[in-house]
């Protein structure tokens, strides 16, 4: 099973870069896994769908704002509440993009095989290259969540 682990975010907007930080840590830890690709990106929706072509499973790590305590780790699927980069007013939601891509013949994971690890952000609007303290402290837990998900076979299906 080929898996794409993708950290999303903006490295210049404080906690919004947390997905990128998690991906950087995972890239080192997963270097010996030929079945797993770890990468970073800054886009959602249709472009995110394009990044998943050829993979059986996807794990997306991104900042999320739900009102929970900063640093809380959320486990969602593409059909659940979207994270900041998996849907926007100018793009399709990740679930819609995956369905569209599969309908035109693209080899994509099903929405239930896409896990979103959301890290509750405190500040996604202040310019800064570092996450806030509580979000920085959550990075190891987000890394562990991805590693545990990789050890499970086949996602939810």
VMD Tcl script that draws the C-alpha trace (Angstrom):
set ca {
  {0.00 0.00 0.00}
  {1.50 3.34 -1.09}
  {0.89 6.18 1.34}
  {1.42 9.91 0.94}
  {2.02 11.85 4.17}
  {1.57 15.52 3.38}
  {2.19 18.41 5.76}
  {0.22 21.51 4.81}
  {0.59 25.08 5.91}
  {2.05 28.51 5.47}
  {5.53 28.73 7.01}
  {5.13 32.49 7.54}
  {1.91 32.45 9.60}
  {2.89 31.14 13.04}
  {0.82 28.01 13.90}
  {-0.34 27.59 10.31}
  {3.07 26.04 9.61}
  {2.61 23.16 12.06}
  {1.85 20.62 9.32}
  {5.15 21.51 7.66}
  {7.01 21.03 10.96}
  {5.45 17.60 11.45}
  {6.34 16.59 7.88}
  {9.98 17.61 8.41}
  {10.21 15.45 11.51}
  {8.51 12.52 9.78}
  {10.76 12.75 6.72}
  {13.75 11.81 8.92}
  {11.90 9.10 10.84}
  {10.40 7.45 7.74}
  {13.43 7.65 5.45}
  {13.67 3.83 5.28}
  {10.04 3.22 4.29}
  {9.77 2.88 0.49}
  {5.96 2.55 0.78}
  {5.64 6.04 2.32}
  {6.30 9.41 0.69}
  {6.56 12.43 3.01}
  {6.16 15.85 1.45}
  {5.02 19.42 2.13}
  {2.57 21.68 0.31}
  {0.68 24.94 0.69}
  {-2.55 24.20 -1.23}
  {-5.80 22.32 -0.72}
  {-8.80 21.13 -2.72}
  {-8.16 20.19 -6.35}
  {-4.42 20.73 -6.10}
  {-4.25 18.54 -3.00}
  {-6.17 15.87 -4.91}
  {-3.61 16.03 -7.71}
  {-0.84 15.37 -5.17}
  {-2.59 12.14 -4.10}
  {-2.74 10.56 -7.57}
  {-1.09 7.15 -7.49}
  {-1.42 6.63 -3.74}
  {-3.67 4.15 -1.93}
  {-3.82 6.15 1.26}
  {-3.18 9.73 2.34}
  {-2.36 11.29 5.69}
  {-2.64 15.08 5.73}
  {-1.28 17.09 8.66}
  {-2.56 20.63 9.01}
  {-3.52 23.34 11.47}
  {-7.17 23.45 12.48}
  {-9.34 25.89 14.44}
  {-12.30 24.31 16.25}
  {-12.21 26.16 19.56}
  {-10.45 23.33 21.40}
  {-7.32 23.92 23.46}
  {-4.31 24.83 21.31}
  {-2.18 21.75 20.73}
  {-5.14 19.34 20.74}
  {-4.69 16.62 18.12}
  {-7.75 15.86 15.98}
  {-8.17 12.75 13.79}
  {-10.56 13.39 10.91}
  {-11.31 11.88 7.52}
  {-11.90 13.67 4.22}
  {-15.69 13.52 4.72}
  {-15.40 15.14 8.16}
  {-14.91 18.78 9.06}
  {-12.27 20.11 6.64}
  {-9.05 21.73 7.84}
  {-8.07 25.16 6.67}
  {-6.27 23.96 3.55}
  {-8.57 21.12 2.53}
  {-11.40 23.50 1.64}
  {-11.72 27.16 0.83}
  {-14.23 29.50 -0.74}
  {-12.18 29.34 -3.97}
  {-11.66 25.59 -4.20}
  {-13.43 22.26 -3.79}
  {-13.36 20.34 -0.51}
  {-10.92 17.44 -0.36}
  {-13.73 14.86 -0.42}
  {-15.30 16.48 -3.48}
  {-11.93 16.76 -5.21}
  {-11.15 13.07 -4.57}
  {-14.54 11.99 -5.88}
  {-14.14 14.17 -8.97}
  {-10.65 12.83 -9.65}
  {-11.79 9.20 -9.34}
  {-14.77 9.91 -11.63}
  {-12.39 10.94 -14.41}
  {-10.18 7.89 -13.92}
  {-7.44 9.14 -11.61}
  {-5.93 6.51 -9.27}
  {-6.80 8.11 -5.94}
  {-7.51 6.96 -2.40}
  {-11.15 6.85 -1.35}
  {-12.11 9.63 1.11}
  {-12.29 7.06 3.93}
  {-8.62 6.21 3.25}
  {-7.51 9.81 3.79}
  {-6.74 10.67 7.39}
  {-6.40 14.28 8.48}
  {-4.32 14.94 11.56}
  {-5.40 18.40 12.67}
  {-3.36 20.27 15.25}
  {-5.45 22.87 17.06}
  {-3.84 26.23 16.37}
  {-3.75 29.28 18.60}
  {-2.58 31.83 16.02}
  {-2.75 31.48 12.24}
  {-2.75 35.16 11.34}
  {0.41 36.62 12.90}
  {3.49 36.73 10.70}
  {6.13 34.52 12.24}
  {8.18 31.48 11.36}
  {7.68 29.68 14.69}
  {4.61 28.01 16.11}
  {3.29 29.15 19.48}
  {4.56 27.24 22.52}
  {1.54 24.94 22.96}
  {1.41 24.06 19.28}
  {5.18 23.46 19.20}
  {4.76 21.13 22.19}
  {2.09 19.17 20.25}
  {4.36 18.37 17.29}
  {5.71 15.11 18.83}
  {2.13 13.94 19.52}
  {1.13 14.72 15.93}
  {4.18 12.78 14.69}
  {3.16 9.83 16.88}
  {-0.41 10.01 15.53}
  {0.90 9.70 11.96}
  {3.24 6.84 12.89}
  {0.39 4.95 14.58}
  {-1.86 5.50 11.55}
  {0.86 4.13 9.28}
  {1.10 1.00 11.40}
  {-2.63 0.32 10.98}
  {-3.52 -1.57 7.81}
  {-5.72 -0.06 5.16}
  {-7.31 2.92 6.92}
  {-11.04 2.60 7.74}
  {-11.99 0.26 4.89}
}
mol new
graphics top color blue
foreach p $ca { graphics top sphere $p radius 0.5 }
foreach p [lrange $ca 0 end-1] q [lrange $ca 1 end] { graphics top cylinder $p $q radius 0.2 }
display resetview
